[in-house]
Amino acid sequence: MTLRWVIFISIYILVDIYAFQAIKTVTRSYWVYGLWVLISLLVLGALIYQLGISSDRLIGVEKMYVFGFFLVVFVPKLILVILMFGEDIIRLFVGLFTKIGGGSEAFHLPSRRKFVSTLALGIAAIPFASLLYGMYKGKYNYKVLKYALEFDDLPDAFHGYTITQLSDIHSGSFNDEEKVAYAVNLANEQKSDVILFTGDLVNNVADEMNRWKKTFSTLKAKDGVFSVLGNHDYGDYVSWETETAKNENLSQLKALQKEIGWDLLLNENRTLTRDGEKIKLIGVENWGEGGFKKAGDLNKASEGVTKEDFKILMSHDPSHWKAQVKEDDRNYQLTLSGHTHGMQFGIDIPGWIKWSPVKYRYENWAGIYEEFGRYINVNRGFGFLGYPGRVGMWPEITVIQLKKRGKDA
């Protein structure tokens, strides 16, 4: 066992023991004590086996559920530790004041108050219930988010043109065919002119999509279904025996998309026409800041495209927009991305608050952003990965209507 696992287990046990003090303050039931210890050991053992001992490095459903239940158990304990630590600081100061100010010879630390421990347990129950709900219902709680964007240079014929965007399907995580079919049907019900998928069809390998080919082949739009690759589609998170096997997997994924009727853009562009006018659809391979793959080539993808053309760019990682796209002189009017998942956790009340821890990693992480008169939409994702659920950041189907500024409906 590596040093980092020893450190992790030590922290886990310390947090568990500290949080357990709240239970001891509230109840004297040895059945409750035993259940607490049993659940803690089962979760820790499963986590060590799945992530530390098992030779299978793929991110599968079993691993995600083990990680999910770890969060369900551990996050509330962290909340308990924070709240109880605050009480312990107060208890310490009260004890010191009693000794120094009251003339007591012996230092006496006041007992924990049952009310505080009960309140702490009540607060900790909120993330406990939320994380369970996210795993049971939240991950399939699909939302259709609609936007209307105005542009000065949109061709007149495309006024009112609609786009349905999907992203981050992560088909290797699904376990409910009925719910997935419902979401695909929901996307079709939007009756958009085009459907655009912005990457991460699988978690690890192309075979994950085999079970879902029939379902996703039913996606239809007047001008077709177009897609690009995301960082997970390349098989970079798998220990391949040979580079040939890895390349064959990517070829299989590309062929699969063609099989289900999607037009995969690999640093390429297409022309969408309506009444003699056109817009350009550009698709780059994955390009992400940090340690993510940088296979995207904006120059190659934009060959034959002029500055005057109206352009829709599909690029999986929104950091690409920040780094290379939004200030480009060629004027990419609309970029569609995904990748962040909104971290699958946060608070999102339109017009009031939009927050997730992922905002501290990505400048553009969910929804519509505008700079220099250019827009990006970061889709919160269709599927899920890691934690097998969603809390607050629900799976998303985006519908964007293009409008010519000043033009009547």
C-alpha positions as CSV (number, residue, x, y, z in Angstrom):
1,M,0.0,0.0,0.0
2,T,1.4,3.4,-1.0
3,L,2.1,6.2,1.4
4,R,-0.8,8.3,0.1
5,W,-3.2,5.5,1.0
6,V,-1.8,5.3,4.5
7,I,-2.2,9.1,4.8
8,F,-5.8,8.9,3.4
9,I,-6.8,6.0,5.8
10,S,-5.3,7.9,8.8
11,I,-7.3,11.0,7.9
12,Y,-10.5,8.9,7.3
13,I,-10.2,7.3,10.7
14,L,-9.5,10.5,12.6
15,V,-12.5,12.3,10.9
16,D,-14.6,9.2,11.7
17,I,-13.6,9.2,15.4
18,Y,-14.1,13.0,15.8
19,A,-17.5,12.9,14.1
20,F,-18.5,10.0,16.2
21,Q,-18.4,12.2,19.3
22,A,-21.7,13.8,18.1
23,I,-23.4,10.4,18.1
24,K,-22.1,9.7,21.6
25,T,-23.4,13.0,22.9
26,V,-26.9,12.4,21.4
27,T,-27.4,8.7,22.2
28,R,-26.1,5.8,24.4
29,S,-27.4,3.1,22.0
30,Y,-24.7,0.5,21.3
31,W,-26.7,-0.6,18.3
32,V,-26.2,2.9,16.8
33,Y,-22.5,2.8,17.7
34,G,-22.1,-0.6,16.0
35,L,-24.0,0.5,12.9
36,W,-21.8,3.6,12.6
37,V,-18.6,1.5,12.8
38,L,-19.9,-1.2,10.4
39,I,-20.8,1.3,7.7
40,S,-17.5,3.2,8.1
41,L,-15.5,0.0,7.7
42,L,-17.5,-1.3,4.7
43,V,-17.2,2.0,2.8
44,L,-13.5,2.2,3.5
45,G,-12.9,-1.4,2.6
46,A,-14.8,-1.1,-0.7
47,L,-13.0,2.1,-1.6
48,I,-9.6,0.5,-0.9
49,Y,-10.4,-2.5,-3.0
50,Q,-11.9,-0.7,-5.9
51,L,-9.4,2.2,-6.2
52,G,-6.3,0.9,-4.4
53,I,-6.1,-2.9,-4.9
54,S,-8.2,-3.9,-7.9
55,S,-6.1,-4.2,-11.1
56,D,-9.0,-2.9,-13.2
57,R,-8.2,0.8,-13.8
58,L,-11.2,1.5,-15.9
59,I,-13.8,3.9,-14.5
60,G,-16.8,1.6,-14.4
61,V,-20.2,1.7,-12.7
62,E,-19.0,-0.3,-9.7
63,K,-16.2,2.1,-8.9
64,M,-18.4,5.1,-9.3
65,Y,-21.0,3.7,-6.9
66,V,-18.3,2.9,-4.3
67,F,-17.0,6.5,-4.7
68,G,-20.6,7.8,-4.5
69,F,-21.4,6.0,-1.2
70,F,-18.0,7.1,0.1
71,L,-19.1,10.7,-0.5
72,V,-22.5,10.0,1.0
73,V,-20.9,8.8,4.2
74,F,-17.8,11.0,4.4
75,V,-19.0,14.5,3.5
76,P,-21.6,14.6,6.3
77,K,-18.8,13.6,8.7
78,L,-16.7,16.5,7.5
79,I,-19.6,18.8,8.2
80,L,-19.9,17.3,11.7
81,V,-16.2,17.8,12.3
82,I,-16.3,21.5,11.2
83,L,-19.3,22.3,13.4
84,M,-18.0,20.3,16.4
85,F,-14.6,21.9,16.1
86,G,-16.2,25.3,16.4
87,E,-18.0,24.1,19.6
88,D,-14.7,22.7,21.0
89,I,-12.9,26.0,20.5
90,I,-15.7,27.7,22.5
91,R,-15.4,25.0,25.2
92,L,-11.7,25.5,25.4
93,F,-12.0,29.2,25.9
94,V,-14.7,28.7,28.5
95,G,-12.5,26.3,30.4
96,L,-9.5,28.7,30.3
97,F,-11.7,31.6,31.4
98,T,-13.0,29.5,34.3
99,K,-9.5,28.5,35.4
100,I,-7.9,32.0,35.1
101,G,-10.9,34.2,35.9
102,G,-12.6,32.0,38.4
103,G,-9.6,31.0,40.4
104,S,-10.1,27.3,39.8
105,E,-7.0,25.2,40.5
106,A,-7.8,22.5,38.0
107,F,-8.6,23.1,34.3
108,H,-12.0,21.8,33.4
109,L,-13.3,21.5,29.9
110,P,-17.1,21.8,29.8
111,S,-19.1,18.9,28.4
112,R,-20.5,18.9,24.9
113,R,-24.0,20.2,24.7
114,K,-26.5,17.8,23.4
115,F,-28.3,20.6,21.5
116,V,-25.2,21.5,19.5
117,S,-24.5,17.9,18.6
118,T,-28.2,17.4,17.6
119,L,-28.1,20.5,15.5
120,A,-24.9,19.4,13.8
121,L,-26.3,16.0,13.0
122,G,-29.4,17.8,11.5
123,I,-27.2,20.0,9.3
124,A,-25.0,17.0,8.2
125,A,-28.2,15.2,7.2
126,I,-28.7,17.7,4.4
127,P,-25.7,16.7,2.2
128,F,-26.3,13.0,3.2
129,A,-29.9,13.1,1.8
130,S,-28.8,15.3,-1.2
131,L,-26.0,13.0,-2.3
132,L,-28.3,10.0,-2.0
133,Y,-31.0,11.7,-4.0
134,G,-28.4,12.7,-6.6
135,M,-27.5,9.1,-7.1
136,Y,-31.1,7.8,-7.1
137,K,-32.9,10.5,-9.1
138,G,-30.8,13.5,-9.8
139,K,-28.6,11.9,-12.4
140,Y,-31.6,11.3,-14.7
141,N,-33.4,14.6,-13.8
142,Y,-33.0,16.0,-17.3
143,K,-33.7,19.7,-17.9
144,V,-34.2,21.5,-21.2
145,L,-32.5,25.0,-21.0
146,K,-33.5,27.4,-23.8
147,Y,-31.7,30.5,-24.9
148,A,-32.2,33.1,-27.7
149,L,-29.0,34.8,-28.9
150,E,-29.0,37.9,-31.2
151,F,-26.3,38.7,-33.7
152,D,-25.8,41.6,-36.1
153,D,-24.2,39.4,-38.8
154,L,-26.5,36.4,-38.8
155,P,-27.7,35.7,-42.3
156,D,-31.4,36.6,-42.7
157,A,-32.4,33.1,-43.7
158,F,-31.1,31.8,-40.4
159,H,-33.2,34.1,-38.2
160,G,-35.0,31.7,-35.9
161,Y,-32.7,28.8,-36.6
162,T,-32.6,26.4,-33.6
163,I,-29.8,24.2,-32.3
164,T,-30.0,21.4,-29.7
165,Q,-26.7,20.8,-28.0
166,L,-25.8,17.7,-26.1
167,S,-22.5,17.1,-24.4
168,D,-20.7,14.6,-22.2
169,I,-22.9,11.5,-22.6
170,H,-20.5,9.2,-20.9
171,S,-22.4,6.1,-22.0
172,G,-20.2,3.8,-19.8
173,S,-21.9,5.3,-16.7
174,F,-25.6,4.6,-17.6
175,N,-27.6,1.8,-16.0
176,D,-31.2,2.7,-16.9
177,E,-32.2,2.2,-20.5
178,E,-35.7,3.7,-20.0
179,K,-34.4,6.9,-18.5
180,V,-31.8,7.4,-21.3
181,A,-34.4,6.7,-24.0
182,Y,-36.7,9.3,-22.4
183,A,-33.9,11.9,-22.5
184,V,-33.1,11.1,-26.2
185,N,-36.8,11.4,-27.0
186,L,-36.9,14.7,-25.1
187,A,-34.0,16.0,-27.3
188,N,-35.9,15.0,-30.4
189,E,-39.1,16.7,-29.1
190,Q,-37.3,20.1,-29.3
191,K,-37.5,19.7,-33.2
192,S,-34.4,21.8,-33.7
193,D,-32.9,22.4,-37.1
194,V,-29.6,20.7,-36.1
195,I,-28.3,18.6,-33.2
196,L,-24.7,19.2,-32.0
197,F,-22.8,16.9,-29.7
198,T,-19.7,18.4,-28.0
199,G,-17.7,15.4,-27.0
200,D,-17.1,12.6,-24.3
201,L,-19.3,9.9,-25.8
202,V,-17.7,7.3,-23.5
203,N,-15.7,7.1,-20.3
204,N,-12.9,4.9,-21.4
205,V,-13.4,2.6,-24.4
206,A,-15.6,2.5,-27.5
207,D,-17.4,-0.8,-26.4
208,E,-19.2,1.2,-23.7
209,M,-21.4,2.6,-26.4
210,N,-22.5,-0.7,-28.0
211,R,-25.4,-1.1,-25.6
212,W,-26.7,2.4,-26.4
213,K,-26.2,2.6,-30.2
214,K,-29.8,1.9,-31.0
215,T,-31.1,4.5,-28.6
216,F,-28.8,7.3,-29.8
217,S,-29.3,6.5,-33.4
218,T,-32.8,7.8,-33.0
219,L,-31.5,11.4,-32.6
220,K,-32.7,13.2,-35.7
221,A,-32.8,16.8,-37.0
222,K,-33.5,18.4,-40.3
223,D,-29.9,19.4,-40.9
224,G,-28.4,16.3,-39.2
225,V,-26.5,15.4,-36.1
226,F,-22.8,16.6,-35.8
227,S,-20.2,15.7,-33.2
228,V,-16.7,16.3,-32.0
229,L,-14.4,14.3,-29.6
230,G,-13.8,15.0,-26.0
231,N,-10.9,14.1,-23.8
232,H,-12.4,10.8,-22.7
233,D,-13.0,9.6,-26.2
234,Y,-9.3,9.0,-27.0
235,G,-8.8,6.2,-24.5
236,D,-6.1,8.1,-22.7
237,Y,-7.2,6.9,-19.3
238,V,-6.7,3.2,-20.1
239,S,-3.5,1.2,-19.7
240,W,-3.3,-0.3,-23.2
241,E,-1.1,-3.2,-24.0
242,T,-0.1,-1.7,-27.3
243,E,-0.4,1.7,-29.0
244,T,-2.1,-0.3,-31.9
245,A,-4.9,-1.4,-29.6
246,K,-5.4,2.2,-28.4
247,N,-5.6,3.4,-32.0
248,E,-8.0,0.7,-33.0
249,N,-10.3,1.7,-30.1
250,L,-10.4,5.3,-31.4
251,S,-11.1,4.1,-34.9
252,Q,-13.9,2.0,-33.5
253,L,-15.4,5.0,-31.8
254,K,-15.2,7.1,-34.9
255,A,-16.8,4.3,-37.0
256,L,-19.6,3.9,-34.4
257,Q,-20.6,7.5,-34.7
258,K,-20.9,7.2,-38.4
259,E,-22.9,4.0,-37.9
260,I,-25.5,5.8,-35.8
261,G,-25.8,8.6,-38.3
262,W,-23.6,11.3,-36.7
263,D,-21.2,13.4,-38.7
264,L,-18.0,13.5,-36.7
265,L,-15.9,16.6,-37.3
266,L,-12.2,16.1,-36.8
267,N,-10.6,19.5,-37.2
268,E,-13.0,20.1,-40.1
269,N,-15.9,22.3,-41.0
270,R,-19.3,21.9,-42.8
271,T,-21.6,24.4,-44.5
272,L,-25.2,24.6,-43.5
273,T,-27.4,26.3,-46.1
274,R,-30.9,27.8,-46.1
275,D,-32.5,29.8,-48.9
276,G,-29.2,30.4,-50.6
277,E,-27.4,31.7,-47.5
278,K,-24.9,29.8,-45.3
279,I,-23.4,29.5,-41.9
280,K,-20.2,27.5,-41.1
281,L,-20.1,24.7,-38.6
282,I,-16.6,24.1,-37.3
283,G,-15.5,21.1,-35.2
284,V,-12.1,20.8,-33.5
285,E,-10.7,17.8,-31.7
286,N,-10.2,18.1,-27.9
287,W,-8.1,21.1,-26.8
288,G,-7.8,21.8,-23.1
289,E,-5.6,23.7,-20.8
290,G,-3.6,22.0,-18.1
291,G,-2.9,18.3,-18.6
292,F,-5.7,17.7,-21.1
293,K,-5.1,16.6,-24.7
294,K,-4.4,19.3,-27.2
295,A,-5.4,17.6,-30.5
296,G,-7.6,20.5,-31.6
297,D,-6.3,22.5,-34.5
298,L,-8.4,25.7,-35.0
299,N,-6.5,26.7,-38.1
300,K,-7.0,23.4,-39.9
301,A,-10.6,23.2,-38.8
302,S,-11.2,26.7,-40.3
303,E,-9.7,26.1,-43.7
304,G,-11.9,27.8,-46.3
305,V,-13.8,29.8,-43.7
306,T,-13.7,33.6,-43.9
307,K,-13.9,36.3,-41.3
308,E,-17.2,37.3,-42.8
309,D,-18.8,33.9,-42.4
310,F,-21.2,33.3,-39.5
311,K,-19.5,30.5,-37.5
312,I,-20.6,28.0,-34.9
313,L,-17.6,26.3,-33.3
314,M,-17.8,23.0,-31.5
315,S,-15.0,22.6,-29.0
316,H,-15.3,20.2,-26.0
317,D,-13.3,22.1,-23.4
318,P,-14.3,25.7,-22.6
319,S,-10.7,26.6,-21.7
320,H,-10.1,26.5,-25.5
321,W,-12.5,29.5,-25.9
322,K,-10.6,31.4,-23.2
323,A,-7.2,30.6,-24.6
324,Q,-7.5,30.7,-28.4
325,V,-11.0,31.5,-29.6
326,K,-12.7,34.5,-28.0
327,E,-10.2,37.1,-29.2
328,D,-9.4,35.5,-32.5
329,D,-9.6,38.0,-35.4
330,R,-11.6,35.5,-37.5
331,N,-14.6,36.2,-35.2
332,Y,-16.1,32.9,-34.0
333,Q,-19.6,34.2,-33.1
334,L,-20.8,31.2,-31.2
335,T,-18.9,28.4,-29.4
336,L,-20.4,25.3,-27.9
337,S,-18.6,23.4,-25.2
338,G,-19.1,21.0,-22.3
339,H,-16.5,19.1,-20.2
340,T,-17.1,20.7,-16.8
341,H,-20.4,18.9,-15.9
342,G,-21.0,21.8,-13.6
343,M,-19.1,19.4,-11.3
344,Q,-22.4,17.6,-11.0
345,F,-22.9,19.5,-7.8
346,G,-23.9,23.1,-7.0
347,I,-26.7,25.6,-6.7
348,D,-28.4,26.9,-9.8
349,I,-31.4,29.1,-9.5
350,P,-31.9,31.2,-12.7
351,G,-31.8,34.9,-12.0
352,W,-30.6,34.3,-8.4
353,I,-27.5,32.2,-8.0
354,K,-25.3,29.9,-10.0
355,W,-22.5,28.4,-8.0
356,S,-20.4,25.2,-8.0
357,P,-16.9,24.5,-6.8
358,V,-15.9,24.0,-10.4
359,K,-16.0,27.8,-10.9
360,Y,-12.7,28.0,-9.1
361,R,-11.1,25.8,-11.8
362,Y,-12.9,27.1,-15.0
363,E,-13.7,30.7,-15.8
364,N,-16.6,29.5,-18.1
365,W,-18.2,26.5,-16.5
366,A,-22.0,26.4,-17.1
367,G,-24.4,28.3,-19.3
368,I,-24.0,31.3,-21.6
369,Y,-21.1,33.8,-21.5
370,E,-20.4,36.8,-23.7
371,E,-17.2,38.7,-24.4
372,F,-16.3,40.9,-27.3
373,G,-19.7,40.3,-28.8
374,R,-19.0,36.6,-29.0
375,Y,-20.8,33.8,-27.1
376,I,-20.0,30.5,-25.6
377,N,-22.4,28.0,-24.1
378,V,-21.0,25.5,-21.6
379,N,-23.4,22.6,-21.4
380,R,-23.6,20.9,-18.0
381,G,-23.6,17.5,-19.6
382,F,-26.0,14.7,-20.4
383,G,-24.4,12.0,-18.3
384,F,-22.2,11.7,-15.3
385,L,-18.8,10.5,-14.2
386,G,-17.0,9.8,-10.9
387,Y,-19.8,10.5,-8.5
388,P,-22.8,8.6,-10.0
389,G,-25.3,11.3,-9.5
390,R,-26.1,15.0,-9.7
391,V,-27.1,17.5,-7.1
392,G,-28.3,20.9,-8.3
393,M,-26.4,20.7,-11.6
394,W,-28.9,18.6,-13.5
395,P,-28.3,16.8,-16.8
396,E,-28.9,19.2,-19.6
397,I,-30.3,19.5,-23.1
398,T,-29.6,22.9,-24.5
399,V,-31.8,24.6,-27.1
400,I,-30.4,27.8,-28.7
401,Q,-32.3,30.0,-31.1
402,L,-30.3,32.2,-33.4
403,K,-31.8,35.7,-34.1
404,K,-30.8,38.5,-36.4
405,R,-30.7,41.6,-34.2
406,G,-33.4,44.1,-35.2
407,K,-35.3,41.6,-37.4
408,D,-38.9,40.9,-36.6
409,A,-40.1,37.4,-35.9
